[in-house]
């Protein structure tokens, strides 16, 4: 069976996806904590679509 290799979502470093990696999909605790911090600061957001009334005013 071939090992699955993914990129760390935080820094891009290659990481072997396996059960023994407790930080997966991250490469380290540092990257995992940095990602959690960005969520806590609401840095990750999905933009809200403009409603019809707002579009008419623009």
CHARMM-style PDB file with segment names, atoms N, HN, CA, C and O in Angstrom:
ATOM      1  N   UNK     1       0.844  -1.184   0.000  1.00  0.00      PROA
ATOM      2  CA  UNK     1       0.000   0.000   0.000  1.00  0.00      PROA
ATOM      3  C   UNK     1       0.888   1.246   0.000  1.00  0.00      PROA
ATOM      4  O   UNK     1       1.839   1.345   0.775  1.00  0.00      PROA
ATOM      5  N   UNK     2       0.568   2.173  -0.863  1.00  0.00      PROA
ATOM      6  HN  UNK     2      -0.205   2.093  -1.493  1.00  0.00      PROA
ATOM      7  CA  UNK     2       1.358   3.391  -1.003  1.00  0.00      PROA
ATOM      8  C   UNK     2       0.950   4.422   0.048  1.00  0.00      PROA
ATOM      9  O   UNK     2      -0.231   4.562   0.368  1.00  0.00      PROA
ATOM     10  N   UNK     3       1.941   5.143   0.582  1.00  0.00      PROA
ATOM     11  HN  UNK     3       2.900   5.030   0.322  1.00  0.00      PROA
ATOM     12  CA  UNK     3       1.648   6.174   1.570  1.00  0.00      PROA
ATOM     13  C   UNK     3       1.004   7.372   0.879  1.00  0.00      PROA
ATOM     14  O   UNK     3       1.396   7.759  -0.222  1.00  0.00      PROA
ATOM     15  N   UNK     4       0.020   7.941   1.540  1.00  0.00      PROA
ATOM     16  HN  UNK     4      -0.299   7.627   2.434  1.00  0.00      PROA
ATOM     17  CA  UNK     4      -0.648   9.130   1.012  1.00  0.00      PROA
ATOM     18  C   UNK     4       0.093  10.356   1.546  1.00  0.00      PROA
ATOM     19  O   UNK     4       0.289  10.488   2.754  1.00  0.00      PROA
ATOM     20  N   UNK     5       0.499  11.238   0.659  1.00  0.00      PROA
ATOM     21  HN  UNK     5       0.340  11.131  -0.322  1.00  0.00      PROA
ATOM     22  CA  UNK     5       1.214  12.445   1.041  1.00  0.00      PROA
ATOM     23  C   UNK     5       0.343  13.647   0.684  1.00  0.00      PROA
ATOM     24  O   UNK     5      -0.135  13.772  -0.443  1.00  0.00      PROA
ATOM     25  N   UNK     6       0.148  14.526   1.664  1.00  0.00      PROA
ATOM     26  HN  UNK     6       0.537  14.424   2.580  1.00  0.00      PROA
ATOM     27  CA  UNK     6      -0.654  15.736   1.472  1.00  0.00      PROA
ATOM     28  C   UNK     6       0.189  16.950   1.855  1.00  0.00      PROA
ATOM     29  O   UNK     6       1.230  16.815   2.498  1.00  0.00      PROA
ATOM     30  N   UNK     7      -0.267  18.126   1.458  1.00  0.00      PROA
ATOM     31  HN  UNK     7      -1.113  18.236   0.935  1.00  0.00      PROA
ATOM     32  CA  UNK     7       0.404  19.364   1.851  1.00  0.00      PROA
ATOM     33  C   UNK     7      -0.263  19.922   3.095  1.00  0.00      PROA
ATOM     34  O   UNK     7      -1.489  19.922   3.203  1.00  0.00      PROA
ATOM     35  N   UNK     8       0.542  20.395   4.032  1.00  0.00      PROA
ATOM     36  HN  UNK     8       1.538  20.394   3.944  1.00  0.00      PROA
ATOM     37  CA  UNK     8       0.029  21.040   5.240  1.00  0.00      PROA
ATOM     38  C   UNK     8      -0.779  22.268   4.803  1.00  0.00      PROA
ATOM     39  O   UNK     8      -0.261  23.094   4.052  1.00  0.00      PROA
ATOM     40  N   UNK     9      -2.023  22.409   5.247  1.00  0.00      PROA
ATOM     41  HN  UNK     9      -2.444  21.737   5.857  1.00  0.00      PROA
ATOM     42  CA  UNK     9      -2.839  23.544   4.832  1.00  0.00      PROA
ATOM     43  C   UNK     9      -2.297  24.893   5.310  1.00  0.00      PROA
ATOM     44  O   UNK     9      -2.680  25.936   4.781  1.00  0.00      PROA
ATOM     45  N   UNK    10      -1.426  24.879   6.288  1.00  0.00      PROA
ATOM     46  HN  UNK    10      -1.115  24.031   6.718  1.00  0.00      PROA
ATOM     47  CA  UNK    10      -0.911  26.131   6.851  1.00  0.00      PROA
ATOM     48  C   UNK    10       0.375  26.572   6.156  1.00  0.00      PROA
ATOM     49  O   UNK    10       0.475  27.720   5.723  1.00  0.00      PROA
ATOM     50  N   UNK    11       1.353  25.685   6.044  1.00  0.00      PROA
ATOM     51  HN  UNK    11       1.272  24.752   6.396  1.00  0.00      PROA
ATOM     52  CA  UNK    11       2.669  26.076   5.514  1.00  0.00      PROA
ATOM     53  C   UNK    11       3.009  25.438   4.171  1.00  0.00      PROA
ATOM     54  O   UNK    11       3.940  25.878   3.497  1.00  0.00      PROA
ATOM     55  N   UNK    12       2.264  24.409   3.777  1.00  0.00      PROA
ATOM     56  HN  UNK    12       1.507  24.052   4.324  1.00  0.00      PROA
ATOM     57  CA  UNK    12       2.502  23.769   2.495  1.00  0.00      PROA
ATOM     58  C   UNK    12       3.516  22.640   2.513  1.00  0.00      PROA
ATOM     59  O   UNK    12       3.752  22.014   1.480  1.00  0.00      PROA
ATOM     60  N   UNK    13       4.121  22.364   3.662  1.00  0.00      PROA
ATOM     61  HN  UNK    13       3.929  22.873   4.502  1.00  0.00      PROA
ATOM     62  CA  UNK    13       5.100  21.282   3.772  1.00  0.00      PROA
ATOM     63  C   UNK    13       4.413  19.941   3.507  1.00  0.00      PROA
ATOM     64  O   UNK    13       3.247  19.760   3.855  1.00  0.00      PROA
ATOM     65  N   UNK    14       5.131  19.010   2.894  1.00  0.00      PROA
ATOM     66  HN  UNK    14       6.079  19.158   2.611  1.00  0.00      PROA
ATOM     67  CA  UNK    14       4.580  17.688   2.611  1.00  0.00      PROA
ATOM     68  C   UNK    14       4.469  16.882   3.904  1.00  0.00      PROA
ATOM     69  O   UNK    14       5.393  16.869   4.718  1.00  0.00      PROA
ATOM     70  N   UNK    15       3.318  16.204   4.088  1.00  0.00      PROA
ATOM     71  HN  UNK    15       2.567  16.215   3.427  1.00  0.00      PROA
ATOM     72  CA  UNK    15       3.026  15.445   5.303  1.00  0.00      PROA
ATOM     73  C   UNK    15       2.507  14.073   4.902  1.00  0.00      PROA
ATOM     74  O   UNK    15       1.673  13.958   4.003  1.00  0.00      PROA
ATOM     75  N   UNK    16       2.995  13.035   5.565  1.00  0.00      PROA
ATOM     76  HN  UNK    16       3.672  13.128   6.296  1.00  0.00      PROA
ATOM     77  CA  UNK    16       2.472  11.688   5.332  1.00  0.00      PROA
ATOM     78  C   UNK    16       1.176  11.550   6.117  1.00  0.00      PROA
ATOM     79  O   UNK    16       1.153  11.755   7.330  1.00  0.00      PROA
ATOM     80  N   UNK    17       0.091  11.200   5.418  1.00  0.00      PROA
ATOM     81  HN  UNK    17       0.110  11.034   4.432  1.00  0.00      PROA
ATOM     82  CA  UNK    17      -1.225  11.054   6.049  1.00  0.00      PROA
ATOM     83  C   UNK    17      -1.296   9.661   6.657  1.00  0.00      PROA
ATOM     84  O   UNK    17      -1.477   8.671   5.948  1.00  0.00      PROA
ATOM     85  N   UNK    18      -1.152   9.592   7.977  1.00  0.00      PROA
ATOM     86  HN  UNK    18      -1.004  10.396   8.553  1.00  0.00      PROA
ATOM     87  CA  UNK    18      -1.225   8.312   8.671  1.00  0.00      PROA
ATOM     88  C   UNK    18      -1.768   8.516  10.077  1.00  0.00      PROA
ATOM     89  O   UNK    18      -1.715   9.618  10.622  1.00  0.00      PROA
ATOM     90  N   UNK    19      -2.281   7.461  10.645  1.00  0.00      PROA
ATOM     91  HN  UNK    19      -2.324   6.566  10.202  1.00  0.00      PROA
ATOM     92  CA  UNK    19      -2.916   7.510  11.955  1.00  0.00      PROA
ATOM     93  C   UNK    19      -1.952   7.981  13.041  1.00  0.00      PROA
ATOM     94  O   UNK    19      -2.375   8.629  13.998  1.00  0.00      PROA
ATOM     95  N   UNK    20      -0.690   7.671  12.910  1.00  0.00      PROA
ATOM     96  HN  UNK    20      -0.347   7.145  12.133  1.00  0.00      PROA
ATOM     97  CA  UNK    20       0.280   8.031  13.943  1.00  0.00      PROA
ATOM     98  C   UNK    20       0.607   9.530  13.964  1.00  0.00      PROA
ATOM     99  O   UNK    20       1.187  10.016  14.935  1.00  0.00      PROA
ATOM    100  N   UNK    21       0.244  10.267  12.910  1.00  0.00      PROA
ATOM    101  HN  UNK    21      -0.228   9.872  12.121  1.00  0.00      PROA
ATOM    102  CA  UNK    21       0.473  11.717  12.886  1.00  0.00      PROA
ATOM    103  C   UNK    21      -0.699  12.391  13.584  1.00  0.00      PROA
ATOM    104  O   UNK    21      -1.762  12.561  12.987  1.00  0.00      PROA
ATOM    105  N   UNK    22      -0.519  12.770  14.822  1.00  0.00      PROA
ATOM    106  HN  UNK    22       0.345  12.632  15.307  1.00  0.00      PROA
ATOM    107  CA  UNK    22      -1.626  13.328  15.603  1.00  0.00      PROA
ATOM    108  C   UNK    22      -2.000  14.747  15.194  1.00  0.00      PROA
ATOM    109  O   UNK    22      -3.023  15.265  15.642  1.00  0.00      PROA
ATOM    110  N   UNK    23      -1.196  15.383  14.355  1.00  0.00      PROA
ATOM    111  HN  UNK    23      -0.365  14.963  13.990  1.00  0.00      PROA
ATOM    112  CA  UNK    23      -1.490  16.745  13.908  1.00  0.00      PROA
ATOM    113  C   UNK    23      -2.103  16.786  12.512  1.00  0.00      PROA
ATOM    114  O   UNK    23      -2.387  17.870  12.002  1.00  0.00      PROA
ATOM    115  N   UNK    24      -2.311  15.639  11.888  1.00  0.00      PROA
ATOM    116  HN  UNK    24      -2.080  14.758  12.302  1.00  0.00      PROA
ATOM    117  CA  UNK    24      -2.799  15.630  10.515  1.00  0.00      PROA
ATOM    118  C   UNK    24      -4.085  16.414  10.365  1.00  0.00      PROA
ATOM    119  O   UNK    24      -4.923  16.328  11.262  1.00  0.00      PROA
ATOM    120  N   UNK    25      -4.304  17.149   9.336  1.00  0.00      PROA
ATOM    121  HN  UNK    25      -3.623  17.218   8.607  1.00  0.00      PROA
ATOM    122  CA  UNK    25      -3.512  17.245   8.115  1.00  0.00      PROA
ATOM    123  C   UNK    25      -2.344  18.229   8.226  1.00  0.00      PROA
ATOM    124  O   UNK    25      -1.682  18.511   7.228  1.00  0.00      PROA
ATOM    125  N   UNK    26      -2.088  18.746   9.409  1.00  0.00      PROA
ATOM    126  HN  UNK    26      -2.626  18.517  10.220  1.00  0.00      PROA
ATOM    127  CA  UNK    26      -0.995  19.704   9.599  1.00  0.00      PROA
ATOM    128  C   UNK    26       0.313  18.967   9.838  1.00  0.00      PROA
ATOM    129  O   UNK    26       0.317  17.792  10.205  1.00  0.00      PROA
ATOM    130  N   UNK    27       1.426  19.667   9.628  1.00  0.00      PROA
ATOM    131  HN  UNK    27       1.424  20.622   9.329  1.00  0.00      PROA
ATOM    132  CA  UNK    27       2.737  19.039   9.802  1.00  0.00      PROA
ATOM    133  C   UNK    27       3.206  19.088  11.248  1.00  0.00      PROA
ATOM    134  O   UNK    27       4.055  18.294  11.654  1.00  0.00      PROA
ATOM    135  N   UNK    28       2.659  20.020  12.031  1.00  0.00      PROA
ATOM    136  HN  UNK    28       1.970  20.665  11.702  1.00  0.00      PROA
ATOM    137  CA  UNK    28       3.136  20.177  13.409  1.00  0.00      PROA
ATOM    138  C   UNK    28       2.060  20.831  14.272  1.00  0.00      PROA
ATOM    139  O   UNK    28       1.042  21.319  13.780  1.00  0.00      PROA
ATOM    140  N   UNK    29       2.321  20.822  15.561  1.00  0.00      PROA
ATOM    141  HN  UNK    29       3.147  20.425  15.961  1.00  0.00      PROA
ATOM    142  CA  UNK    29       1.403  21.484  16.497  1.00  0.00      PROA
ATOM    143  C   UNK    29       1.362  22.988  16.221  1.00  0.00      PROA
ATOM    144  O   UNK    29       0.318  23.624  16.363  1.00  0.00      PROA
ATOM    145  N   UNK    30       2.507  23.548  15.825  1.00  0.00      PROA
ATOM    146  HN  UNK    30       3.355  23.031  15.709  1.00  0.00      PROA
ATOM    147  CA  UNK    30       2.580  24.986  15.528  1.00  0.00      PROA
ATOM    148  C   UNK    30       1.600  25.369  14.405  1.00  0.00      PROA
ATOM    149  O   UNK    30       0.855  26.341  14.534  1.00  0.00      PROA
ATOM    150  N   UNK    31       1.607  24.613  13.320  1.00  0.00      PROA
ATOM    151  HN  UNK    31       2.213  23.824  13.215  1.00  0.00      PROA
ATOM    152  CA  UNK    31       0.707  24.905  12.195  1.00  0.00      PROA
ATOM    153  C   UNK    31      -0.752  24.687  12.591  1.00  0.00      PROA
ATOM    154  O   UNK    31      -1.628  25.451  12.186  1.00  0.00      PROA
ATOM    155  N   UNK    32      -1.010  23.659  13.373  1.00  0.00      PROA
ATOM    156  HN  UNK    32      -0.298  23.038  13.702  1.00  0.00      PROA
ATOM    157  CA  UNK    32      -2.376  23.374  13.831  1.00  0.00      PROA
ATOM    158  C   UNK    32      -2.892  24.521  14.703  1.00  0.00      PROA
ATOM    159  O   UNK    32      -4.040  24.941  14.565  1.00  0.00      PROA
ATOM    160  N   UNK    33      -2.039  25.023  15.599  1.00  0.00      PROA
ATOM    161  HN  UNK    33      -1.106  24.682  15.710  1.00  0.00      PROA
ATOM    162  CA  UNK    33      -2.414  26.126  16.483  1.00  0.00      PROA
ATOM    163  C   UNK    33      -2.603  27.424  15.697  1.00  0.00      PROA
ATOM    164  O   UNK    33      -3.518  28.195  15.986  1.00  0.00      PROA
ATOM    165  N   UNK    34      -1.749  27.666  14.714  1.00  0.00      PROA
ATOM    166  HN  UNK    34      -1.006  27.040  14.480  1.00  0.00      PROA
ATOM    167  CA  UNK    34      -1.869  28.869  13.888  1.00  0.00      PROA
ATOM    168  C   UNK    34      -3.194  28.866  13.135  1.00  0.00      PROA
ATOM    169  O   UNK    34      -3.846  29.905  13.025  1.00  0.00      PROA
ATOM    170  N   UNK    35      -3.599  27.703  12.613  1.00  0.00      PROA
ATOM    171  HN  UNK    35      -3.070  26.860  12.702  1.00  0.00      PROA
ATOM    172  CA  UNK    35      -4.868  27.599  11.901  1.00  0.00      PROA
ATOM    173  C   UNK    35      -6.042  27.837  12.848  1.00  0.00      PROA
ATOM    174  O   UNK    35      -6.988  28.543  12.497  1.00  0.00      PROA
ATOM    175  N   UNK    36      -5.988  27.258  14.035  1.00  0.00      PROA
ATOM    176  HN  UNK    36      -5.220  26.684  14.320  1.00  0.00      PROA
ATOM    177  CA  UNK    36      -7.041  27.456  15.033  1.00  0.00      PROA
ATOM    178  C   UNK    36      -7.146  28.929  15.406  1.00  0.00      PROA
ATOM    179  O   UNK    36      -8.248  29.451  15.575  1.00  0.00      PROA
ATOM    180  N   UNK    37      -6.013  29.598  15.536  1.00  0.00      PROA
ATOM    181  HN  UNK    37      -5.118  29.174  15.399  1.00  0.00      PROA
ATOM    182  CA  UNK    37      -5.987  31.019  15.860  1.00  0.00      PROA
ATOM    183  C   UNK    37      -6.674  31.839  14.773  1.00  0.00      PROA
ATOM    184  O   UNK    37      -7.397  32.788  15.077  1.00  0.00      PROA
ATOM    185  N   UNK    38      -6.454  31.484  13.517  1.00  0.00      PROA
ATOM    186  HN  UNK    38      -5.867  30.713  13.270  1.00  0.00      PROA
ATOM    187  CA  UNK    38      -7.105  32.206  12.424  1.00  0.00      PROA
ATOM    188  C   UNK    38      -8.618  32.020  12.462  1.00  0.00      PROA
ATOM    189  O   UNK    38      -9.368  32.955  12.182  1.00  0.00      PROA
ATOM    190  N   UNK    39      -9.065  30.828  12.805  1.00  0.00      PROA
ATOM    191  HN  UNK    39      -8.456  30.068  13.033  1.00  0.00      PROA
ATOM    192  CA  UNK    39     -10.508  30.605  12.955  1.00  0.00      PROA
ATOM    193  C   UNK    39     -11.060  31.441  14.109  1.00  0.00      PROA
ATOM    194  O   UNK    39     -12.127  32.041  13.981  1.00  0.00      PROA
ATOM    195  N   UNK    40     -10.343  31.486  15.232  1.00  0.00      PROA
ATOM    196  HN  UNK    40      -9.476  30.998  15.336  1.00  0.00      PROA
ATOM    197  CA  UNK    40     -10.805  32.225  16.411  1.00  0.00      PROA
ATOM    198  C   UNK    40     -10.884  33.726  16.133  1.00  0.00      PROA
ATOM    199  O   UNK    40     -11.746  34.415  16.678  1.00  0.00      PROA
ATOM    200  N   UNK    41      -9.988  34.230  15.289  1.00  0.00      PROA
ATOM    201  HN  UNK    41      -9.287  33.671  14.847  1.00  0.00      PROA
ATOM    202  CA  UNK    41      -9.986  35.652  14.950  1.00  0.00      PROA
ATOM    203  C   UNK    41     -10.924  35.967  13.789  1.00  0.00      PROA
ATOM    204  O   UNK    41     -10.992  37.104  13.322  1.00  0.00      PROA
ATOM    205  N   UNK    42     -11.648  34.945  13.331  1.00  0.00      PROA
ATOM    206  HN  UNK    42     -11.594  34.021  13.711  1.00  0.00      PROA
ATOM    207  CA  UNK    42     -12.587  35.053  12.217  1.00  0.00      PROA
ATOM    208  C   UNK    42     -11.912  35.534  10.940  1.00  0.00      PROA
ATOM    209  O   UNK    42     -12.496  36.292  10.167  1.00  0.00      PROA
ATOM    210  N   UNK    43     -10.671  35.086  10.724  1.00  0.00      PROA
ATOM    211  HN  UNK    43     -10.196  34.470  11.353  1.00  0.00      PROA
ATOM    212  CA  UNK    43      -9.960  35.415   9.493  1.00  0.00      PROA
ATOM    213  C   UNK    43     -10.526  34.651   8.304  1.00  0.00      PROA
ATOM    214  O   UNK    43     -10.444  35.115   7.166  1.00  0.00      PROA
ATOM    215  N   UNK    44     -11.100  33.481   8.566  1.00  0.00      PROA
ATOM    216  HN  UNK    44     -11.166  33.104   9.490  1.00  0.00      PROA
ATOM    217  CA  UNK    44     -11.719  32.687   7.514  1.00  0.00      PROA
ATOM    218  C   UNK    44     -13.188  33.076   7.460  1.00  0.00      PROA
ATOM    219  O   UNK    44     -13.924  32.884   8.427  1.00  0.00      PROA
ATOM    220  N   UNK    45     -13.607  33.617   6.338  1.00  0.00      PROA
ATOM    221  HN  UNK    45     -13.009  33.773   5.552  1.00  0.00      PROA
ATOM    222  CA  UNK    45     -15.008  34.022   6.188  1.00  0.00      PROA
ATOM    223  C   UNK    45     -15.504  33.684   4.795  1.00  0.00      PROA
ATOM    224  O   UNK    45     -14.742  33.688   3.828  1.00  0.00      PROA
ATOM    225  N   UNK    46     -16.774  33.397   4.710  1.00  0.00      PROA
ATOM    226  HN  UNK    46     -17.393  33.394   5.496  1.00  0.00      PROA
ATOM    227  CA  UNK    46     -17.436  33.196   3.432  1.00  0.00      PROA
ATOM    228  C   UNK    46     -18.244  34.461   3.181  1.00  0.00      PROA
ATOM    229  O   UNK    46     -19.093  34.814   3.999  1.00  0.00      PROA
ATOM    230  N   UNK    47     -18.000  35.159   2.060  1.00  0.00      PROA
ATOM    231  HN  UNK    47     -17.311  34.872   1.395  1.00  0.00      PROA
ATOM    232  CA  UNK    47     -18.723  36.398   1.815  1.00  0.00      PROA
ATOM    233  C   UNK    47     -20.221  36.144   1.639  1.00  0.00      PROA
ATOM    234  O   UNK    47     -20.633  35.157   1.029  1.00  0.00      PROA
ATOM    235  N   UNK    48     -21.018  37.049   2.184  1.00  0.00      PROA
ATOM    236  HN  UNK    48     -20.683  37.851   2.680  1.00  0.00      PROA
ATOM    237  CA  UNK    48     -22.460  36.932   2.044  1.00  0.00      PROA
ATOM    238  C   UNK    48     -22.880  37.484   0.689  1.00  0.00      PROA
ATOM    239  O   UNK    48     -22.384  38.526   0.261  1.00  0.00      PROA
ATOM    240  N   UNK    49     -23.791  36.790   0.014  1.00  0.00      PROA
ATOM    241  HN  UNK    49     -24.194  35.944   0.363  1.00  0.00      PROA
ATOM    242  CA  UNK    49     -24.255  37.309  -1.269  1.00  0.00      PROA
ATOM    243  C   UNK    49     -25.093  38.577  -1.046  1.00  0.00      PROA
ATOM    244  O   UNK    49     -25.807  38.705  -0.051  1.00  0.00      PROA
ATOM    245  N   UNK    50     -24.985  39.485  -1.982  1.00  0.00      PROA
ATOM    246  HN  UNK    50     -24.405  39.380  -2.790  1.00  0.00      PROA
ATOM    247  CA  UNK    50     -25.778  40.714  -1.885  1.00  0.00      PROA
ATOM    248  C   UNK    50     -27.239  40.368  -2.169  1.00  0.00      PROA
ATOM    249  O   UNK    50     -27.523  39.554  -3.047  1.00  0.00      PROA
ATOM    250  N   UNK    51     -28.162  40.980  -1.432  1.00  0.00      PROA
ATOM    251  HN  UNK    51     -27.931  41.642  -0.718  1.00  0.00      PROA
ATOM    252  CA  UNK    51     -29.564  40.730  -1.705  1.00  0.00      PROA
ATOM    253  C   UNK    51     -30.039  41.672  -2.819  1.00  0.00      PROA
ATOM    254  O   UNK    51     -29.306  42.584  -3.203  1.00  0.00      PROA
ATOM    255  N   UNK    52     -31.240  41.468  -3.337  1.00  0.00      PROA
ATOM    256  HN  UNK    52     -31.835  40.727  -3.026  1.00  0.00      PROA
ATOM    257  CA  UNK    52     -31.749  42.242  -4.481  1.00  0.00      PROA
ATOM    258  C   UNK    52     -31.810  43.741  -4.179  1.00  0.00      PROA
ATOM    259  O   UNK    52     -31.500  44.554  -5.050  1.00  0.00      PROA
ATOM    260  N   UNK    53     -32.199  44.114  -2.977  1.00  0.00      PROA
ATOM    261  HN  UNK    53     -32.451  43.453  -2.270  1.00  0.00      PROA
ATOM    262  CA  UNK    53     -32.341  45.528  -2.636  1.00  0.00      PROA
ATOM    263  C   UNK    53     -30.981  46.231  -2.666  1.00  0.00      PROA
ATOM    264  O   UNK    53     -30.887  47.358  -3.151  1.00  0.00      PROA
ATOM    265  N   UNK    54     -29.940  45.593  -2.164  1.00  0.00      PROA
ATOM    266  HN  UNK    54     -30.016  44.677  -1.770  1.00  0.00      PROA
ATOM    267  CA  UNK    54     -28.610  46.184  -2.182  1.00  0.00      PROA
ATOM    268  C   UNK    54     -28.105  46.349  -3.607  1.00  0.00      PROA
ATOM    269  O   UNK    54     -27.435  47.335  -3.915  1.00  0.00      PROA
ATOM    270  N   UNK    55     -28.419  45.389  -4.486  1.00  0.00      PROA
ATOM    271  HN  UNK    55     -28.962  44.588  -4.236  1.00  0.00      PROA
ATOM    272  CA  UNK    55     -27.988  45.475  -5.889  1.00  0.00      PROA
ATOM    273  C   UNK    55     -28.661  46.639  -6.604  1.00  0.00      PROA
ATOM    274  O   UNK    55     -28.036  47.289  -7.442  1.00  0.00      PROA
ATOM    275  N   UNK    56     -29.924  46.915  -6.289  1.00  0.00      PROA
ATOM    276  HN  UNK    56     -30.432  46.388  -5.608  1.00  0.00      PROA
ATOM    277  CA  UNK    56     -30.654  48.005  -6.929  1.00  0.00      PROA
ATOM    278  C   UNK    56     -30.110  49.363  -6.512  1.00  0.00      PROA
ATOM    279  O   UNK    56     -30.127  50.304  -7.306  1.00  0.00      PROA
ATOM    280  N   UNK    57     -29.628  49.481  -5.277  1.00  0.00      PROA
ATOM    281  HN  UNK    57     -29.614  48.717  -4.632  1.00  0.00      PROA
ATOM    282  CA  UNK    57     -29.097  50.746  -4.767  1.00  0.00      PROA
ATOM    283  C   UNK    57     -27.703  51.052  -5.343  1.00  0.00      PROA
ATOM    284  O   UNK    57     -27.258  52.198  -5.283  1.00  0.00      PROA
ATOM    285  N   UNK    58     -27.033  50.081  -5.878  1.00  0.00      PROA
ATOM    286  HN  UNK    58     -27.395  49.150  -5.927  1.00  0.00      PROA
ATOM    287  CA  UNK    58     -25.667  50.307  -6.402  1.00  0.00      PROA
ATOM    288  C   UNK    58     -25.665  50.662  -7.827  1.00  0.00      PROA
ATOM    289  OT1 UNK    58     -24.601  50.881  -8.407  1.00  0.00      PROA
TER     290      UNK     58
END
